[in-house]
Amino acid sequence: MERIHTKALVEGAIFAGVTAVLGVLYYYMQYLGIIAMVWPVPVIIVGYRNGLKASILSALSAGLIVSLVTQPLVGVGLLAGFGLPGVLMGYMIKKKVNPYIIVLICGLVLSITMAGEFLISLTASGIDMADFLAGIDSALKQQLEMLLDIYKRFGITETDLQTMKDNLDQIIRMMKLIFPSSLVLSGLMFSFIDYKLTRLILKRIGHMIPEIEQFSKWRIIEPYSFILLGLVVLTGIVPYLGLPVLTAVALNISTLLMLIFTVVGVSVIVYYAGIYGDRNGIPKVLRRIIVVIVILVFMRLVALVGILDLVFNLRKLKPEKDNGGIK
Protein backbone atom coordinates (compact mmCIF):
# COMPACT_ATOMS: atom_id res chain seq x y z
CA MET A 1 0.00 0.00 0.00
CA GLU A 2 1.03 3.59 -0.62
CA ARG A 3 2.38 5.19 2.57
CA ILE A 4 2.12 8.87 3.31
CA HIS A 5 5.47 10.12 4.55
CA THR A 6 5.89 12.99 7.00
CA LYS A 7 7.07 15.32 4.24
CA ALA A 8 3.98 14.50 2.19
CA LEU A 9 1.74 15.11 5.21
CA VAL A 10 3.34 18.49 5.91
CA GLU A 11 3.12 19.54 2.26
CA GLY A 12 -0.45 18.29 2.01
CA ALA A 13 -1.39 20.27 5.12
CA ILE A 14 0.14 23.45 3.69
CA PHE A 15 -1.68 23.07 0.38
CA ALA A 16 -4.88 22.14 2.22
CA GLY A 17 -4.57 25.45 4.07
CA VAL A 18 -4.11 27.32 0.79
CA THR A 19 -7.09 25.50 -0.71
CA ALA A 20 -9.22 26.28 2.35
CA VAL A 21 -8.34 29.98 2.18
CA LEU A 22 -9.41 30.00 -1.48
CA GLY A 23 -12.67 28.30 -0.51
CA VAL A 24 -13.43 30.84 2.23
CA LEU A 25 -12.64 33.71 -0.15
CA TYR A 26 -14.97 32.17 -2.71
CA TYR A 27 -17.76 32.00 -0.12
CA TYR A 28 -17.45 35.63 0.92
CA MET A 29 -16.63 36.99 -2.57
CA GLN A 30 -18.62 34.80 -4.93
CA TYR A 31 -18.45 37.40 -7.66
CA LEU A 32 -14.83 36.28 -8.03
CA GLY A 33 -15.78 33.05 -9.77
CA ILE A 34 -12.18 32.53 -10.85
CA ILE A 35 -11.41 31.40 -7.28
CA ALA A 36 -13.60 28.32 -7.75
CA MET A 37 -11.91 27.73 -11.09
CA VAL A 38 -8.44 27.44 -9.52
CA TRP A 39 -9.60 25.76 -6.27
CA PRO A 40 -8.43 22.27 -7.39
CA VAL A 41 -4.88 23.39 -8.30
CA PRO A 42 -3.28 22.89 -4.84
CA VAL A 43 -4.93 19.47 -4.64
CA ILE A 44 -3.58 18.57 -8.08
CA ILE A 45 -0.05 19.57 -7.08
CA VAL A 46 -0.23 17.48 -3.89
CA GLY A 47 -1.48 14.51 -5.89
CA TYR A 48 1.32 14.80 -8.42
CA ARG A 49 4.09 15.24 -5.85
CA ASN A 50 2.89 12.94 -3.07
CA GLY A 51 0.36 10.50 -4.49
CA LEU A 52 -3.34 9.76 -4.44
CA LYS A 53 -3.79 9.33 -0.67
CA ALA A 54 -2.11 12.65 0.10
CA SER A 55 -4.30 14.50 -2.41
CA ILE A 56 -7.49 12.93 -1.03
CA LEU A 57 -6.45 13.85 2.52
CA SER A 58 -5.60 17.39 1.41
CA ALA A 59 -8.95 17.84 -0.35
CA LEU A 60 -10.89 16.44 2.64
CA SER A 61 -8.99 18.68 5.05
CA ALA A 62 -9.65 21.77 2.93
CA GLY A 63 -13.34 20.91 2.63
CA LEU A 64 -13.58 20.38 6.39
CA ILE A 65 -11.93 23.73 7.15
CA VAL A 66 -14.24 25.56 4.73
CA SER A 67 -17.25 23.84 6.32
CA LEU A 68 -16.17 24.90 9.80
CA VAL A 69 -15.46 28.51 8.83
CA THR A 70 -18.51 29.04 6.61
CA GLN A 71 -21.36 26.54 6.33
CA PRO A 72 -21.14 22.72 6.21
CA LEU A 73 -22.71 22.41 2.76
CA VAL A 74 -20.32 25.01 1.31
CA GLY A 75 -17.29 22.85 2.10
CA VAL A 76 -19.10 19.75 0.87
CA GLY A 77 -20.05 21.54 -2.36
CA LEU A 78 -16.51 22.72 -3.09
CA LEU A 79 -15.11 19.29 -2.25
CA ALA A 80 -17.60 17.52 -4.53
CA GLY A 81 -17.56 20.13 -7.28
CA PHE A 82 -13.85 20.88 -7.55
CA GLY A 83 -11.92 18.73 -5.06
CA LEU A 84 -12.72 15.37 -6.65
CA PRO A 85 -11.73 16.49 -10.18
CA GLY A 86 -8.52 17.90 -8.66
CA VAL A 87 -7.71 14.53 -7.09
CA LEU A 88 -8.40 12.84 -10.43
CA MET A 89 -6.23 15.25 -12.43
CA GLY A 90 -3.33 14.94 -9.99
CA TYR A 91 -3.53 11.15 -10.22
CA MET A 92 -3.68 11.16 -14.02
CA ILE A 93 -0.74 13.57 -14.31
CA LYS A 94 1.32 11.39 -11.97
CA LYS A 95 0.46 8.34 -14.10
CA LYS A 96 1.70 10.28 -17.18
CA VAL A 97 -1.59 10.14 -19.06
CA ASN A 98 -1.73 12.10 -22.31
CA PRO A 99 -2.49 15.75 -21.38
CA TYR A 100 -5.29 15.98 -23.95
CA ILE A 101 -7.00 12.97 -22.39
CA ILE A 102 -6.49 14.47 -18.92
CA VAL A 103 -8.15 17.74 -19.91
CA LEU A 104 -11.00 15.92 -21.68
CA ILE A 105 -11.82 13.42 -18.91
CA CYS A 106 -11.37 15.89 -16.05
CA GLY A 107 -13.42 18.45 -17.98
CA LEU A 108 -16.31 16.00 -18.33
CA VAL A 109 -16.04 15.07 -14.65
CA LEU A 110 -15.93 18.77 -13.73
CA SER A 111 -19.11 19.47 -15.69
CA ILE A 112 -20.92 16.79 -13.66
CA THR A 113 -19.45 17.75 -10.29
CA MET A 114 -20.09 21.47 -10.90
CA ALA A 115 -23.75 20.65 -11.47
CA GLY A 116 -23.71 18.76 -8.17
CA GLU A 117 -21.97 21.67 -6.43
CA PHE A 118 -24.61 24.04 -7.79
CA LEU A 119 -27.43 21.86 -6.44
CA ILE A 120 -25.70 21.69 -3.05
CA SER A 121 -25.36 25.49 -3.07
CA LEU A 122 -29.08 25.86 -3.73
CA THR A 123 -29.82 23.46 -0.89
CA ALA A 124 -27.50 25.41 1.43
CA SER A 125 -29.39 28.59 0.53
CA GLY A 126 -32.76 26.96 1.11
CA ILE A 127 -33.82 27.41 -2.54
CA ASP A 128 -35.88 24.81 -4.35
CA MET A 129 -34.53 23.89 -7.79
CA ALA A 130 -37.94 24.15 -9.46
CA ASP A 131 -38.55 27.58 -7.90
CA PHE A 132 -35.07 28.71 -8.99
CA LEU A 133 -35.66 27.72 -12.62
CA ALA A 134 -39.12 29.29 -12.57
CA GLY A 135 -37.59 32.50 -11.22
CA ILE A 136 -35.02 32.61 -14.01
CA ASP A 137 -37.72 32.01 -16.63
CA SER A 138 -39.86 34.77 -15.14
CA ALA A 139 -36.91 37.18 -15.03
CA LEU A 140 -36.06 36.50 -18.68
CA LYS A 141 -39.66 37.14 -19.71
CA GLN A 142 -39.74 40.41 -17.77
CA GLN A 143 -36.52 41.54 -19.42
CA LEU A 144 -37.98 40.61 -22.80
CA GLU A 145 -41.14 42.65 -22.15
CA MET A 146 -39.08 45.65 -21.00
CA LEU A 147 -36.92 45.44 -24.12
CA LEU A 148 -39.96 45.27 -26.41
CA ASP A 149 -41.55 48.20 -24.59
CA ILE A 150 -38.43 50.30 -25.20
CA TYR A 151 -38.50 49.44 -28.92
CA LYS A 152 -42.22 50.27 -29.02
CA ARG A 153 -41.52 53.75 -27.66
CA PHE A 154 -39.07 54.28 -30.51
CA GLY A 155 -41.88 53.73 -33.01
CA ILE A 156 -41.25 50.10 -34.03
CA THR A 157 -44.36 48.65 -35.68
CA GLU A 158 -46.41 45.89 -34.02
CA THR A 159 -45.48 43.48 -36.81
CA ASP A 160 -41.77 44.05 -36.29
CA LEU A 161 -42.21 43.83 -32.51
CA GLN A 162 -43.96 40.47 -32.86
CA THR A 163 -41.17 39.21 -35.11
CA MET A 164 -38.58 40.34 -32.57
CA LYS A 165 -40.55 38.71 -29.75
CA ASP A 166 -40.72 35.41 -31.63
CA ASN A 167 -36.99 35.50 -32.35
CA LEU A 168 -36.11 36.32 -28.75
CA ASP A 169 -38.47 33.61 -27.47
CA GLN A 170 -36.70 31.15 -29.73
CA ILE A 171 -33.31 32.26 -28.41
CA ILE A 172 -34.49 31.78 -24.81
CA ARG A 173 -35.79 28.30 -25.63
CA MET A 174 -32.50 27.52 -27.34
CA MET A 175 -30.56 28.66 -24.27
CA LYS A 176 -32.55 26.27 -22.11
CA LEU A 177 -31.99 23.37 -24.48
CA ILE A 178 -28.23 23.84 -24.83
CA PHE A 179 -27.61 24.29 -21.09
CA PRO A 180 -26.06 20.78 -20.78
CA SER A 181 -23.55 21.46 -23.57
CA SER A 182 -22.75 24.86 -22.02
CA LEU A 183 -21.99 23.07 -18.75
CA VAL A 184 -19.67 20.65 -20.57
CA LEU A 185 -17.88 23.53 -22.29
CA SER A 186 -17.38 25.25 -18.92
CA GLY A 187 -15.96 22.05 -17.45
CA LEU A 188 -13.52 21.65 -20.34
CA MET A 189 -12.41 25.27 -20.06
CA PHE A 190 -11.87 24.98 -16.29
CA SER A 191 -9.96 21.72 -16.79
CA PHE A 192 -7.70 23.29 -19.41
CA ILE A 193 -6.95 26.30 -17.19
CA ASP A 194 -6.26 24.08 -14.17
CA TYR A 195 -3.82 21.95 -16.17
CA LYS A 196 -1.96 24.95 -17.58
CA LEU A 197 -1.75 26.66 -14.19
CA THR A 198 -0.63 23.45 -12.49
CA ARG A 199 2.09 22.97 -15.10
CA LEU A 200 3.27 26.55 -14.61
CA ILE A 201 3.53 26.15 -10.82
CA LEU A 202 5.21 22.73 -11.05
CA LYS A 203 7.72 24.13 -13.53
CA ARG A 204 8.56 26.88 -11.03
CA ILE A 205 9.40 24.31 -8.35
CA GLY A 206 11.43 22.06 -10.62
CA HIS A 207 8.90 19.56 -12.01
CA MET A 208 8.20 19.16 -15.71
CA ILE A 209 4.96 17.68 -17.00
CA PRO A 210 3.95 17.43 -20.69
CA GLU A 211 2.83 20.64 -22.31
CA ILE A 212 -0.32 20.94 -24.38
CA GLU A 213 0.92 21.61 -27.88
CA GLN A 214 0.98 25.15 -29.18
CA PHE A 215 -2.42 26.30 -30.38
CA SER A 216 -1.43 26.53 -34.05
CA LYS A 217 -0.97 22.73 -34.13
CA TRP A 218 -4.21 21.73 -32.48
CA ARG A 219 -6.05 19.17 -34.57
CA ILE A 220 -8.22 16.08 -34.30
CA ILE A 221 -6.53 12.99 -35.71
CA GLU A 222 -7.97 9.69 -36.88
CA PRO A 223 -10.11 7.89 -35.80
CA TYR A 224 -11.55 10.75 -33.72
CA SER A 225 -12.02 12.94 -36.77
CA PHE A 226 -14.20 10.28 -38.43
CA ILE A 227 -16.24 9.93 -35.23
CA LEU A 228 -16.91 13.68 -35.17
CA LEU A 229 -17.87 13.71 -38.83
CA GLY A 230 -20.22 10.79 -38.21
CA LEU A 231 -21.83 12.73 -35.38
CA VAL A 232 -22.36 15.66 -37.75
CA VAL A 233 -24.35 13.40 -40.07
CA LEU A 234 -26.37 11.88 -37.21
CA THR A 235 -27.26 15.25 -35.65
CA GLY A 236 -28.42 16.40 -39.09
CA ILE A 237 -30.75 13.41 -39.42
CA VAL A 238 -32.25 13.40 -35.90
CA PRO A 239 -34.51 16.51 -36.28
CA TYR A 240 -36.36 14.78 -39.12
CA LEU A 241 -37.36 11.94 -36.77
CA GLY A 242 -39.67 14.26 -34.83
CA LEU A 243 -38.55 13.06 -31.38
CA PRO A 244 -38.20 16.05 -28.99
CA VAL A 245 -35.80 14.34 -26.57
CA LEU A 246 -33.43 13.18 -29.30
CA THR A 247 -33.68 16.57 -30.97
CA ALA A 248 -32.58 18.27 -27.72
CA VAL A 249 -29.66 15.82 -27.39
CA ALA A 250 -28.68 16.42 -31.02
CA LEU A 251 -28.81 20.18 -30.47
CA ASN A 252 -26.37 19.93 -27.55
CA ILE A 253 -24.04 17.68 -29.54
CA SER A 254 -24.20 20.10 -32.47
CA THR A 255 -23.25 22.98 -30.15
CA LEU A 256 -20.19 21.07 -28.93
CA LEU A 257 -19.23 20.05 -32.46
CA MET A 258 -19.53 23.63 -33.70
CA LEU A 259 -17.19 24.80 -30.96
CA ILE A 260 -14.67 22.06 -31.77
CA PHE A 261 -14.71 22.87 -35.48
CA THR A 262 -14.40 26.59 -34.76
CA VAL A 263 -11.40 26.06 -32.46
CA VAL A 264 -9.71 23.87 -35.06
CA GLY A 265 -10.52 26.42 -37.77
CA VAL A 266 -8.96 29.24 -35.74
CA SER A 267 -5.92 27.02 -35.14
CA VAL A 268 -5.54 26.55 -38.92
CA ILE A 269 -5.72 30.31 -39.48
CA VAL A 270 -3.15 30.98 -36.74
CA TYR A 271 -0.87 28.29 -38.20
CA TYR A 272 -0.82 29.79 -41.69
CA ALA A 273 -0.56 33.31 -40.29
CA GLY A 274 2.63 32.14 -38.58
CA ILE A 275 3.97 30.47 -41.75
CA TYR A 276 3.36 33.42 -44.06
CA GLY A 277 4.20 35.94 -41.36
CA ASP A 278 7.66 34.42 -40.85
CA ARG A 279 8.20 34.11 -44.59
CA ASN A 280 7.33 37.75 -45.26
CA GLY A 281 8.75 39.27 -42.10
CA ILE A 282 5.40 40.45 -40.75
CA PRO A 283 5.66 41.55 -37.08
CA LYS A 284 3.84 39.30 -34.61
CA VAL A 285 1.60 42.12 -33.34
CA LEU A 286 0.43 42.96 -36.86
CA ARG A 287 0.04 39.25 -37.56
CA ARG A 288 -2.30 38.85 -34.61
CA ILE A 289 -4.34 41.88 -35.62
CA ILE A 290 -4.78 40.42 -39.11
CA VAL A 291 -5.82 37.06 -37.65
CA VAL A 292 -8.46 38.69 -35.44
CA ILE A 293 -9.84 40.71 -38.37
CA VAL A 294 -9.98 37.62 -40.62
CA ILE A 295 -11.78 35.62 -37.92
CA LEU A 296 -14.31 38.38 -37.25
CA VAL A 297 -15.01 39.02 -40.94
CA PHE A 298 -15.26 35.35 -41.93
CA MET A 299 -16.69 34.02 -38.64
CA ARG A 300 -19.24 31.80 -40.36
CA LEU A 301 -16.54 30.12 -42.43
CA VAL A 302 -14.16 29.38 -39.56
CA ALA A 303 -16.03 26.22 -38.51
CA LEU A 304 -16.03 25.08 -42.16
CA VAL A 305 -12.24 25.49 -42.22
CA GLY A 306 -12.11 23.27 -39.13
CA ILE A 307 -14.21 20.60 -40.85
CA LEU A 308 -12.00 20.74 -43.95
CA ASP A 309 -8.93 20.30 -41.76
CA LEU A 310 -10.48 17.20 -40.20
CA VAL A 311 -11.06 15.72 -43.65
CA PHE A 312 -7.98 16.87 -45.60
CA ASN A 313 -5.42 17.75 -42.88
CA LEU A 314 -4.83 21.18 -44.43
CA ARG A 315 -1.61 21.75 -42.47
CA LYS A 316 -0.20 18.31 -43.32
CA LEU A 317 0.71 17.72 -39.67
CA LYS A 318 2.00 14.23 -38.98
CA PRO A 319 1.11 12.64 -35.61
CA GLU A 320 4.48 10.91 -35.29
CA LYS A 321 6.37 14.21 -35.59
CA ASP A 322 3.91 16.81 -34.33
CA ASN A 323 2.26 16.63 -30.96
CA GLY A 324 -0.78 18.60 -32.03
CA GLY A 325 -4.06 16.83 -31.70
CA ILE A 326 -5.64 14.20 -29.51
CA LYS A 327 -3.79 10.90 -29.36
VENQUIFEN-V152156 format. One record per helix or strand of 3 or more residues. SS is the DSSP state (A for helix, B for strand). FROM is the first residue (numbers start at 1). TO is the last residue. Records with the same first field share a line. If there is no record, write none. Layout:
BEGIN
SS: FROM-TO / FROM-TO
END
This chain:
BEGIN
A: 6-28 / 34-38 / 41-50 / 52-69 / 72-94 / 99-124 / 129-153 / 158-177 / 179-204 / 215-217 / 224-241 / 244-280 / 284-297 / 299-312
END
